[in-house]
């Protein structure tokens, strides 16, 4: 893929993107979707009757427990008023990936991981927290890490 950028004061204020290709590919589809999507700047959590604004980049992982969704930042858990699938949809292509049916992790916060005897991965975050990746999602995680995390 070739990328050509033309910066010139004679252009209008509005940015214009042109994609030239022989045929429509999955790579082009992903690029178009990425360009159209607005990335979330903040997520609102609730802790002790207070609303707290969170920066998604600082969050280690999101998890669901007892029909509630929580964000874990440096070992501290804060409840969200969202469903886990809504969090996943909102943070797609931002470095968050599904670890299991009940966990979505931030691969940009991963420090290391260890293979467990049953085929799952134990992921250790920079904050010291840890979470497990089920076998179903291990290959997706490896692919994301090899691609450099954030898309």
C-alpha positions in Angstrom: 0.0 0.0 0.0 1.3 3.4 -0.9 0.4 6.5 1.0 0.6 10.0 -0.6 -0.1 13.1 1.4 -0.4 16.6 -0.2 -0.2 19.5 2.3 -0.7 22.8 0.5 -2.2 26.1 1.7 -4.2 26.4 -1.5 -6.4 23.5 -0.5 -9.8 24.2 1.2 -10.0 23.9 5.0 -11.8 20.6 4.8 -9.7 17.5 4.5 -10.3 15.2 1.5 -9.1 11.6 1.2 -8.9 9.7 -2.0 -8.3 6.0 -2.2 -7.1 4.6 -5.6 -7.2 0.9 -6.0 -7.6 -1.8 -8.6 -10.4 -3.5 -6.6 -12.3 -3.3 -3.3 -10.5 -5.2 -0.6 -11.0 -6.0 3.1 -8.0 -3.7 3.9 -9.8 -0.8 2.1 -13.0 -1.6 3.9 -11.3 -1.5 7.3 -9.5 1.8 6.4 -12.8 3.4 5.4 -14.5 2.2 8.6 -11.6 3.6 10.7 -11.7 7.0 9.0 -15.5 7.2 9.5 -15.5 6.3 13.1 -15.1 8.9 15.8 -12.9 7.7 18.6 -14.2 8.2 22.1 -12.2 10.7 24.2 -13.7 9.8 27.6 -15.8 7.2 29.4 -17.9 8.0 32.3 -17.9 5.6 35.3 -19.7 5.7 38.7 -17.9 5.3 42.0 -19.6 6.0 45.4 -22.4 8.1 43.9 -20.0 10.2 41.9 -19.5 10.3 38.1 -15.9 10.0 37.1 -14.5 10.7 33.7 -12.0 8.1 32.5 -9.4 8.2 29.8 -9.7 4.9 27.8 -5.9 4.7 27.3 -5.4 4.4 31.1 -7.9 1.5 31.5 -6.3 -2.0 31.9 -9.5 -3.9 31.1 -13.3 -4.0 31.3 -15.1 -6.9 32.9 -18.7 -8.0 33.6 -19.8 -9.4 36.9 -23.3 -9.9 38.3 -24.9 -8.2 35.3 -22.7 -5.0 35.8 -19.8 -3.8 33.8 -16.6 -2.4 35.5 -13.4 -0.7 34.3 -10.2 -1.6 36.0 -7.5 1.1 36.3 -4.4 0.3 38.3 -6.3 -2.3 40.3 -9.2 0.0 41.1 -12.6 -1.0 39.8 -15.3 1.5 38.7 -18.8 0.7 37.5 -20.0 1.8 34.1 -23.6 2.3 33.0 -23.0 0.4 29.8 -23.2 -3.2 28.5 -19.9 -5.0 27.7 -20.8 -5.3 24.0 -21.4 -1.5 23.9 -18.0 -0.9 25.4 -16.4 -3.3 22.8 -18.2 -1.6 19.9 -17.2 1.9 21.1 -13.6 1.0 21.5 -13.1 -1.2 18.4 -9.7 -0.5 16.7 -8.4 1.5 19.7 -6.2 -1.2 21.2 -9.0 -3.0 23.1 -9.7 -6.6 22.3 -11.9 -9.4 23.7 -10.1 -11.6 26.2 -13.1 -13.8 27.1 -16.9 -13.6 27.2 -16.7 -11.3 30.2 -13.5 -9.4 29.7 -12.2 -6.8 27.2 -8.5 -5.9 27.6 -6.3 -3.0 26.6 -3.4 -4.5 24.7 -1.4 -1.3 25.0 -1.3 -1.7 28.8 0.0 -5.3 28.7 3.4 -5.9 30.4 3.8 -9.6 29.8 1.8 -12.8 29.5 2.2 -16.5 30.5 0.8 -19.6 29.0 -1.4 -21.6 31.4 -1.5 -25.4 31.3 -5.0 -25.5 30.0 -4.3 -23.3 26.9 -5.4 -19.9 28.3 -3.0 -17.0 28.7 -2.5 -15.1 31.9 -2.0 -11.4 31.0 -0.1 -9.1 33.4 -0.7 -5.4 33.0 1.8 -2.6 33.7 -0.3 -1.7 36.8 0.3 -5.1 38.3 -3.3 -6.4 37.6 -3.8 -9.7 35.8 -6.5 -11.2 33.7 -7.0 -14.4 31.7 -7.5 -14.8 28.0 -9.7 -17.8 27.1 -8.4 -20.2 24.4 -11.0 -18.9 21.9 -9.4 -15.4 21.9 -5.7 -16.3 22.2 -5.0 -16.3 18.5 -6.8 -12.9 18.0 -4.7 -11.4 20.8 -1.4 -12.7 19.3 -2.4 -11.2 16.0 -3.2 -7.8 17.5 0.1 -7.8 19.4 2.1 -8.7 16.3 0.4 -5.9 14.4 1.5 -3.4 17.0 -1.6 -3.0 19.2 -3.3 0.2 18.5 -4.8 0.4 15.0 
